[in-house]
Amino acid sequence: MRNIYFYILTLFYISCSGNLSPNLKFSSEVPEIWSSPLPSQESFTGKWWQVFSDTLFNRTFEEFTGNNPDLLSISHQVESSNLLAKINGATRTPNVSLSTGGSSRQQNLSAFGFSLSSLGLGGGDTDSSANNQVVSFTSDNYSANVAMQWEIDIWGKLRNQRKAAFKNFEATQNELAYLRFSLSTRFATSYYNAVEAEMQYKLAEEITASLEGVRDVVSERYGLGLTSSLDLRLAEASFANSKLQLVDRSIQKNRSLRSLESLLGKYPSATIQISKKLPISIPPITAGIPSELVKRRPDVIAAVNKIEAASYEHAQSKRNLFPSFSLTASGGTSASELKDVLNGDYSVWNLGANISAPIFQGRRLRNNVLLKETQFNLAELEALKIMIRAFSEVEQALFIQHEIISQLDAVKTAEEQAKAAYDLAFDRYQKGLVDLVTVLNSQNQWSNSQSIKITIQNLHINSYTSLLLALGGKF
């Protein structure tokens, strides 16, 4: 299995006589394995949003799926697309209609050139106005009719139209499914961005408290004459800067919480309860081969659905060149009394057969055949673009995931060493062995490494959800 042509034919395409066959080929072979290594060969079970083992997130995610306006809109779009496919595919069935009616009218004979005198009904000694008196009469009519019209699908034109309609529906359904998945992973990203912002704010509080403690020690030493005013000013400046950063972290935290509440369809009050920590242990993804991506990503499947629909539409356009055969029938009753409408003695009926064939339409039908063939070729190219993009997204997501795991190992070491350096420097400062600048620098390195670790942990989660999206879900 060296190219997408094989996968499309064997996995998706249902051939139809007279239809065009897809011919999707890469300029190079599709590899049997991804070039970037998958995190692990182990598998995991359960719904994808449960892989973080975060109960509060799972509960919030379920609320998101039930209340998010965009997701609710997608559900309605799927239903609308389904109904449209049924409407477009209903042409193969007979068209039956029922009608009832009633009328009452008055008619005069003058419309036909008759009068009393011409009918010999007027007297000889009467004046002319009496002889020309208008004769009129009234009549009632009531009817009930059933009519049927049915085009006989000899050439398969209507069958192809129906198949095209439902393939277009499948394409729309898969596209909307991928959009729903994409929105869900974005929500997961937004949720853990809010968790990161909360953790960064808590860290800023800890840093502020730590620098306040340093300032108090320096102030005490200054009062005892053990240090200079320079150290006191440096300590005060560092403490003031930490309070400034604390305000900035507070703004970021509230912004992310309000954004999350908006996604949940709630009033953005920044009061939502979220997880206190980022998930540390994320389960690995089972390894797979690139060809499996063609089987499972909804947007790729949708692209193939569109190829199939375009093929059926092309077949239909060619069959429009052939004659059409249809049957018509009607039956019912027609009577002057309403009580006789259901009386079979007053029945009327009609049967007919029609044949129509296109003779001259300014090459409209033949140009439509060429148009559908062009649309089929465009669908092929679009599917090829989507597949290449899908492969690229997976390779990139795998690469980023692998690199972030390496970063996590490095930042953990950096944090441990920075904390040890700060503790040692602060102890030596109190003993008068080092200056305050050394303490402040080591404290700054420690706080930065803590902040970077939180950021990378969140990047790990974001890259993981991006990988799930690129793979079309969990394996």
N, C-alpha and C positions, 0 to 999 in steps of 0.2 A: 504494500500500500504506500505508494510514493507520492501521490498527489491528491488534491481535493476532488478531482474528477471521480475517482473511485468512491470516495466517501459519499459524495452527493448522490451518485447513482444507486449505491447499495443501501444507503440509510434513509434517504428522504424521498427521492423522486418516484412517483407512480406514473409510469408511461401511459400514454393514450395514443391510439392510432391517429396519425396525422399531426400529432403535436411535435413541437420543436424539442430537441434534447439539449440539456445544458452542457456546456463545455467550459468548465472552470479549471484553469491550470496556472500553477505558479511557474515563474521563470526558473526556480530552483526547487529541489526536493524538500518535502516537509520532513523534519527530523523525527526519529522514533522517540526521542526523549527531549525534554526542555533543556536548553543550553545552560540555564542557571539551575542549581540543585534545589529540589524541594526541601522544606525544613526537616521532614522526617518521613519514614515509611509507615508510621502508625496511623490508624484511622480513629475517628471519633464519631459518636452518634448524637442524635438529637437535633433540634432546630438550630440553624446557624447562629441566631442571636443568643442562644443559651451556652455557647462555647466559652463565654467569659466567666461563667459561674458567679454571676452577679444578680442576686435576687431582686434588688431594687431596680436595676436596669431592666430586667425581664418584665417586671410589673409596669414600668414606665413605657417600655416598648409596646406592650399590649394596649396600653392606653393610646399610644400614638397611632397604631394601626386602626383603632376604632374611631378616632376623632380627627385625624389630620385631614383637612379639606382636600388636599391634592390626591390622597389615596382614595377618598370617597368619590372624587371626580373620576378617577380611573375606573372604579367599579361601574359607574354609570356609562362611561365610554365603551366598556366591554359589552354591556347590555345593548347599547345603541348599535354597535357594530354587528352584533348577533342578529338583531331585528332587521337591519339593513340587508344582511346576507340572505335572510329568509324571504324578504320582499323581492330581491333580485333573482332568487332561485325558484320563485313560485310560478314562473311562466310555463313550466311543463304541464301543469295541472289544468283541467278545464275551468273555464270562467263561467260560473252559473250565477244568475241574478233572478230575483223575484220582484215583480211589480204588480201593484193594484192601482186601480183608478176609477173614477166616477165623474160623469159630466152631465150637464143638463143645458139644452140650448133651445132658442126660439128662432124659427126661420119663416120668412114670408115668401110667397110665390112671385112677388114682383121682381125678385132677383132673376127669375127665369122667364120673365115677359108675360106672366099671366095676371088676369084680373077677374072680377066677378062677371063682367059682361062677356069676356072672351071665353069663359067657361059655361056661358048660357045660364048663369044664376041670377042675373039682374032683370028687373021688369022693364017693359018697353016704354012705360009712361013716366019712369023716374028720371030725375035729372042726371047729368053726366057725372057729377061728383059722387053720387050714390053708386052709379054703375062702375066707377073706377075704384071702389072701396078695396083696400088691401086685404088679402087673405093670408093669415099666418098660422103656424102650428108649432108645437113644442115636442121635443124628443129627449129621452134619457138614455144613458148608456153606462153600464158598469162592467168592469173587466178584471180578471186576475190572470197573470201570465208568468211562466217560468221560461227563461231563455238561457241557452248554453252555447258557448263558443270554445272550440278546442283546436289548437294548431297541432297537427300530427308531426312529431319530431322524427321524420324519416332519416334525415342526414346527421342527426346528433347535434344540431346547432343549439337547441335549448339545453341539452344535457351539458354541453361544454360551458354554456353561460352559467348554469347552476354550479358546476364544479369551480369555475373561476370565482364566483361570488363567495363560496365557502372557503376557498384557499385565501382569498383576500381577508376574510374574517379571521382565519387562523393566523395570518401574518399580523393583523392588528392586535389580536389577542396576545401573541408572543411579544410584540413590541411593547404593549402596555404592561405585560408581566415583567419585562426587563426594566421598564421605567419604575414600576412599583418596587422592584428589588433595589434599584439604584437609590430611590428616595429613602428606603429603609436603611441602607448602609450609610447614607448621608446623615440620617438621624442618629445612628450609632456614633458617627464621628462627632456630631454636634454635642451629643450627650457627654462623651468623654473629653471633649474640649472644655466643657463646663466643669467637669471633675478636675481637669488639670488646672483651670483657673482658680478653683477653690483651694487646691493644694498649694499653688503658688502664693495665694493670699495667706494661707496658714504659715507657709515658710517665711513670708515677709514679716509676719507677726513675730515669729521666733527670732528672726535676725534682728528685728528692732529691739526685742527684749534683751537679746545677747549684747548688742551694742550699748544699750542703756546700762547693762551691768558693767561693761568695760568703762564707760564714762564715769560711773560711780566709783570704781576702783581708782581710776586716774585722778578724780577729784579728791578722793581721800588721801592719796599719795601726795597730791599737790598741797593739800592743807598741812601735811606733815613736813613739807619741804623736801620730799624725796624725788620730785620730778619738776620739770619746767612748765611754764605756761603754754609752751608750744604743744606739749603732749595733751594738755587740757583742751586746747582749741581744736586739735586734730580729732580728739575723742568726741567733742561736741559736734563737729562738722559731720563726722561719720554717722552719729546718731540722728542728726537732722536729715541727712540724705536717706537713711533707712525709713524714716517716717514719710518722706516724699514718695519713695517706692511703694510703701504700704498703701498710700492713697491710689496710686496708679494700678496696683493689683486689685484693689477694691472696685475700681471702675471696670476693669476687664472681667472680674467675676460677675458683677451685676449685669453687664452687657450679655455675657454668654448665657446666664440664667434666663434673661428675658427672651433671648432668641430661642432657647429651648422651649419655653412656655408657649411661644407663638406657634411652634411646630405642633404642639399638643392641642392647639385650639383653645388655649387658656388666655386669660388676661395677663399681660406681661408685668407681673408685680415683683419678680425676682425673689419669690418666696418658696419655690419648688424645692422639695427635698431630693437630693441626689446622693450617689455613693461618695463615701469619704476618701476612698483610695482607688487607684487604677488597678485593674487586674494585672497581676504579675505573671502568673502561669497561664499561658495560652496554648491550647492543645494543637498539635501539629496537623498537617493536612496530608492525606494519603497521596503518594506519588501517582502520576498518570502520564499519558502520552498525549502529544498535541492533537491527534485525531479525535480524542474523546471530547475535546472542546467543541467540535462540530456537532456532536450529538446532543449537547446539553445547554449551550448558551441560548437563551430565548431570542436575542436579536439576530444571531446567526440562523436559527431555525426560521425566523420571520423572513429573512432574506431569501431563503430557499423556497418558502411558501409563495413569495412574490414571483419567483421564477416559474413555479408551477402555474400560478394564476395567469401570468402573461402567456404561457404556452397554451392554456385552454382558451384564452381570449383570441389568440392567433388562429387556433383551429375554428373557433366560432366565426371569425371574420371571413375565412375561406368558405364556410358553409352558407354564409349569407348570399353568396353568388348563385346558389341553387334555388329552384322553385320552392315555394311554400305551399303546404296543403293544410286546409282547415275545414272543420265541420261546424255547421251551425244548426241549431234546432230550437224551436220554441213551441210552447203549448199552453193552453189556458181556456178560458171561457169569455164570452162577450154576450151580454143580455141587457134588455131594457129595464128589467126589474132587479133590484138588489137581491131579492130572495133567490133568483135564478143563477147567481154567480157560481155557486158550487154545484149546479146541475150539469151533469155530463152531457145532456142533450144540447147544450149550448156551447160545446167545446169547439175550439179552433186550434190548428197546429200548422207547423211549417218545418220542413227539413231542407238542408242545402249543403252543398260541398263547393269549396272555392279553391282555385289554383291560381297563384300569382307568381310571376317570374320577372326579375329585373331585366329590362331590355336596354335602356339607355339612361344613365344617371350621371353623366359627365365624369366617369371614372371614379366616382365617390367610393364605391365598394372596393374596387381594386386598390385604390390608394389607402383605404382603411386596412387592407391586408398588409401593405407595406408598413403602415404605421404600427400595427401590432407586432410585426416582426422586429421593428426598430426598438419598441418598448421592451420586447423580450431580451434583446441584446443589452439594453441599458440595465435591466434587472440582473443579468449575469455579471456585468461590470460592478454594479453596486454590491452584490453579494461578495464578489472577490475582495473589494475594498474593506467590507465589514470583517471578513475572515482574517485578512492581513492585520487589520487593527486589533482584532481579538488576540491573535498570536502575540502581537507586539505588547499589548497590555499585560498579558500573563508573564511574558519574559521580563518586562520591566518591574512588575510587582514582585516577582520572585527575587530579582536582583536586589531591590530595595529592602525586602524582608531579610535577606541574608546579610546585607551590610548593616542594617539596624541592630541585628542580634550581636554583631561584632562591636558596634558602638556601645551597646548596653554593658558588655563585659568590660570595656575600657573605662566607661564613666563610673562604674561601681568601684573599680580600683582607684580612680582619681578621687572619688569622694572619701574613701577610707583613708587614703594618704593625706588628703587636705585636712580632715578632721584631726588626725594624729598630729599634724604639723601645728595646727591652731592650739590644741591643748598644750603642746610642748612650749610653744612661743608664749602663751599667756602665763604659764607657770614660771617660765624663766623671767618674764617681765616683772612679775611680782617679786622675784628675787633680785631684780636689778641687773640681770645678766644680758638682756636684749632691750632694744628701744621699742617704743610704741608702734612705729611704722611697721616693724616686722610682725607685730601682733595683728595690726589692721590688715596687712596684706594677706596673711595666712587666713584670717577670718573671711576676707573677701573671696579668696580662692575656694574655701570650704562652702560658702553660701552659693557661689556660682556653680560649683559641681553638683550641689543638691538640686538647684533649679534646672540645670541641664539634664540631670537624671530624670526628673519628672517629665520634662519635654520629650526626651527620647522614649520613655515608657509610653507616652501618648502616641508618639509617632509609630511605635511598634503596633499599637492597636489600630491606628489609622491605616497603616500599610497592610495589616492583616485583613481588614474589611475590604480594602481595595483589591486584594488578592482574591477574596471570595467573590467579589463582583466580577472580576476578570474571568474567573473560572466558571461563572454561572452558578455559583453555589458551592456547597461542600461536596467533596468526593466521599 
